[in-house]
Amino acid sequence: MVKIRRVENDQDKMRFIKLPWEIYRDDPNWVPPLIFDVRNNLNPQKNPFFKHSEIEFYLAEKDGKLVGRIAAIKNDNHNNFYKDKAGFFGFFETIDDEEVSDLLLDAACDWCKNKGFDTIIGPVNPSTNDECGLLIDGFDSPPVFLMTYNPKHYAKKIEDFGFEKAKDLYAYDIESQVINDEKVMAKLERMADLMAKRSGVTLRKVNMKDLINEVRKIEDVYNSAWEDNWGFVPLTTDEFDYMAASLKAVVNPDLVMFAEIDGKPVGFSLSLPDFNQVLKKMNGRLLPFGIFKLLTGKKKINNLRVIIMGVKPEYQKKGIDSLFYLETIKAGNRGGYRGAEISWVLEDNMPMRMTAEKLGAKIYKTYRIYQKNL
């Protein structure tokens, strides 16, 4: 018999957090997250997402054993921005059992319906500004840093329940032999030089010694550059500060840059080393030896994730993205990285897709966000 119940205390919350270790026990491509980080992200006292939103966590038990989990999410910032009545689900994990998955999805749908929502969207963990999307293609390699991963059977479970595709998100792979191709690099150099002269744009690295003010500039660019993108929800100042604090330890300043015109930030690009290469060996724990593995493994990371690259609307279509790509490739080469993932890219973001493909990047993973009428 399957029983669904709410998470009611800290012990339940920890069981919710640790369930993936059972689900992915025999999956060589799963990367365990840091338990410390997950606890903070799900803690209403620490994550500012909870200042404007609400999450209900559920556990599924079968014959006394934990077999699944899900979260139902009320994101007021999304609904205020879009003027709609959408609820969300996320943190979905289940054994390969249709009864378990159906009851979990039922719980999330019922909770959202009781909140007055007419649609449910997911998976988002807990929003499109965080890890989101269900992997539907590209199961043959581990995910990169801050990207999702799941068993193949999840898509069928969600679709059989009545969810339909809302949007696909692509991850592009770009290999070192491509970014070191002399013809590709020469063309990119010419484009970047031309655009820099035409627009008067200059690039500079982030100043880690003035991070508070730098984060305010990132906030300004981000909430302007992405506002027309599907699924975009503006981040609050507190959320930007929380995100900056959580990423500070993994940032390589050479890979974080502003585009400026007359000293004014008009674009921002962030690439991060693929710390999943290190996290894979840590099994979710910093202690007692995780910190040592993190420090020593950091030097051996050979791949990047191009995670954010955007330009304010009034400065788009000026080729500033070419400048970002050129400088990111140069910085990546200096840092000894052999390749990169560009993710995620909306399926209908043709300017971004065309730029990536001109560089020789290829789609190698596809993620899907689903929706269902309630």
N, C-alpha and C positions, 0 to 999 in steps of 0.2 A: 504493500500500500504506500502511495506517495502522499506526503504531507507538505504543504507550503506554509511557512510561518515567517512573520516579521523578525528582523534582527532587533533584539530588545536590550542588549547589554554589551559590554566590552568583550566578553567571552564570545558571544555570537559574532561580533564584528571581526574578531581575529579569525574565527572559523571561515567567515566570508572571504577574508583576505587570503587565507592559506589554501582554499579549495583548488586553485589552479595547479598546485604541486601534485595533487592526486590526478586531476584531469590529464595533465601532460607528462605523467611519470615516464612513459615510454616514447615520448616524441623528441627526437634529437634536435629539432629546429626551434623548440620553445626556449625563450630567454626569460629566466625568473626575474621579476622586478625586485627592487629593494623594498623589503617589508616596511622599513622606516618611512620611505617616500609615500608608499600607498596609504599607510596609516595617517600621515599628515594630510594627504589629498582628500581623504574621507572623513576628516575631523572638522566639524562645523566651527570649532574654536580656532582653527589654524588656516583653513582654506577660505579666502574671501568670496569664493563662488557661493557659499551658503548665505552670504549677506543679502543676496537677491533671489535665491533659489532654494529649493527643498528637494531632498532625496529620501525615498523610502527603500530600505534594503530588505530583500527576501532570501530565504534559504529553502531548498528542497531536500527533504529527507525521504529515503526509501528503506523500509525495514530497519529503521534506526540509524542508517548511514547517510552522511551528507553526500548528495549526488548532483546538486545544481545551485545556481544563484542568479539573481537579477536585481537591478535597481530601477525603480520608477522615478522619473525626474520631472520636476516643475521648474522651468527656467523663465522667470519673469522678464529678464532682460531680452530674451528672444521674442517673447510674446508682445512686449512693449515696442520692440523695434519693428516687427512685422505686422503688428495689429491682428494677430491670429489667435487661435486657441489650440496650440500644439503642445502635447506632452511628449516625453522622451523615455526610452529605455536604454540601459547600458550595463556594463560589467556582467554581461551574459556569459555563463558557463554551464555546461550540462554534459552528463554522460550521454552516450548514444541511445537515447530512450525517448520515444515520441511523447509518451505520457508525461514524463518529467518536463520536457521542453514546453509542451502545450500548457501545462499548469503554471509554469513560471511566466510565460508570455501572457496568460490569462490574468495573473495577479497584477502585472504591470499595466495591462489594458484597463482592468477594472479600477485601479487606483487613479489612473489618468482620467477615466470617464467620470469618476466621482468628484474630480477637481473641476469638472465642467469643460474638459477638452473634447474636441471633435476629431482629432488626429493624433496618432502616435508615431514618432520618428526614432530611428536608431539603427545600429548601436552607436552611442556617444558616451564617452567616459570621462567627465559627465557632459561635455558640450563639444561643439565643433572647434573650439579653441584648444581642445585637449586631444588625447588619442581617440580616434573615431573611425568608423567604417568596419565592415566585416570582410575579411580576406576571402575572395572567391576564386582567385587564380594566382598561382605562383607559390605553391606550398613546398617547393623543393629547396628552399634556403631560409635561414633565419630572418626575422624582421630586423630592420635597422633601428637605431635609437628613437624611442618615442613613437614607433609605429606598432599597429596591432598584429596579432597572430591568433589563429583559431583552427580547430579541426575542420576538415572538409564538410562534415555532415551538418554543420550549423546552418549553412545556406538553405539546404532542403528543409530543415526543421522550421526555419523562419518563413520560408515561402509557402510551405504546406499549411502553415497557420493562417495564411491570408495576406501576408505582407507583400508589397510590390516594390520594385526598384524606384527610388527617388532620384538618386544620382550615383554615378560611378566616379571613383577617385583613382588616379593612376600614379604608380611609382615608376620613374624612369631610371634605368641603369646606364651609367656612362663609364666606360673602361679607360684605363690609362693610355692604351694605344691610340684611342680616339682623341683624347684631349692633348696628346703629344704629337698628333699628326701635323706636320709642318704646314700643309695647305689649309687645314681647318684653322690653325692658330694664326696664320698670316691674314686670312680673311677676317677673323675676329678682331685682330689688331687694327686692320684698316677701318672696319665698321666703328670700332670704339673711338679711334682717333677722329674720325669724321664727326661722330655724334658729339664728342667732347668739344670740338671746335664750334659746332653749330649752336649748341645749347649753353655753352659756358659751364658745363657741369664738371665738378671735381669730386673725387672720392677720398674719404679719409677713414681710418680705422677707429673703432670705438675707443674712448678714453676710459679705461677701467678705474682710474683714479678719481673720476668725476661721474661715477655710475648713476647716482641719483638723478642728476640733470640729463644724462644721456638717455636714461629710461623714459623721461618725460618726452624727449624728442622722438623716441621709438613709438611711444603711445600716440603721439600726434600723427606720425606717418601711417602707422598701422591702421588706426581707426578711420583714416581717410582713404588710403589706398585700396582697402579690401571691402569697403562698404557696399559696393555693387555686386560682389561675388555671392553666388548661391550659398546659403547656410551661414553667412557671416553674422556674428553677433559681436557688438563692440565690447571690448574689455574695459573694466573699470580701472581706475588708478591703483586701487588696492590689489587687483588681480595682476596688473603689470609688475608691481613691486614684488608680489609673491613669486611670480614666474622668474623674475630676474634673480631673486635670492636662490631659487632652487637650481637655476642653470649656471650660476656664477662659477661653481667649482669645475664645470665641464667645458666652459667656453675657451676657445682659442682666439685671442683678440685679433690675430691676423685674418680670421675668417668672418669677422663681424664689421660691417662697414656702412657708412652713410654716403649717399649722393647728395651733394649740396650745390646750390646755385646762389651766388652772391652771399655765401655764408649761411644760407637757409636750407635746412634738411628737406629734401623733396623725395627721397627714396631710402630704403633700408634693405640690407641683405644679411641674413644669418645662416651660416653653415656650422654644423657641429661635428666633431669626431664621432664615429659610430661606437659609442661606449657600450653598446650591446656585446661587442667582442670581448669586453672585460666582464660585464655583468653575467654573462653566460657561465663564467667559472666561479661566481661568488655565491650562487644559490640563495640570493635574496638577503644576505647578511653582511654587515660591515665588520662585525666582530666574531671571533677574535682575529681572523686573518684576512678579512675582506678589504680592510684599508690598505694592507700591504699589496694585495692583488690589484687593487685599483691604481695605486701609485706606480707599480711596476708595469702593469698591463697597459696603462695609458700611453706609454712610449712605443708600444707595439701596434697600436691601432693603425690600420692601413686604408680605411675607407671613411668617407664623409657622408653626411646627409645635408643637402641644400634644403633647408627647412622653411625659410622665409625669404622672399624676394619680391618687393613691391615698390611702386612709384605712385605718388599722388596723382589723381585723375588728370589734372591740368598739365602734368608733365609726362604723361604716358605717350607712347608711340614716337618717342624721340630717341630710342635706341639706348636708353640708360641701362636696360637689362643687359645689353652687350658688354657694357663696361663692368657690370657686376660679375658676369660670367668670366670675363677675361681675368679680372683681378683675383677671383676665387680660384680659378685654375692655377694661376701663378703662385698664390699662397699655398694651395694644396701641394703643388710640386715642391715648393721649398720645405714643406712639412713632411715630405716623404709619403704622402697618401697616393695610393695607386688608382683609385677610382672614387665614384660618388653615386649616391642615389638622390634624385630630385623628386621630392615628395612632400605632401601629396598635391597632385595637379588635377583640377576639375576636368571632367571629360569634355566640357564645352568651352574651356579656357584656351581657345585656339592660338592666341598670340604667344602664350607661355609654351604651349605644346610645340608650335612651329619652331620657336627659338631652340628648345631642347633638342628637337629632331634634326635641326640644321647642324648641331654640334655632334651628331652621331648617337645621341641617346636613344634608347629603346625601352618601350613599356615592358616590364617584366613581372609586375605584380598589379593586380586590380582589386580594389576595395569597393564595397557597396554600402550605401546608406539606404535603408528601407523606410517605407511609410505605410500606414494602414488607417482607414477611416474607422472611427469608433461608433 
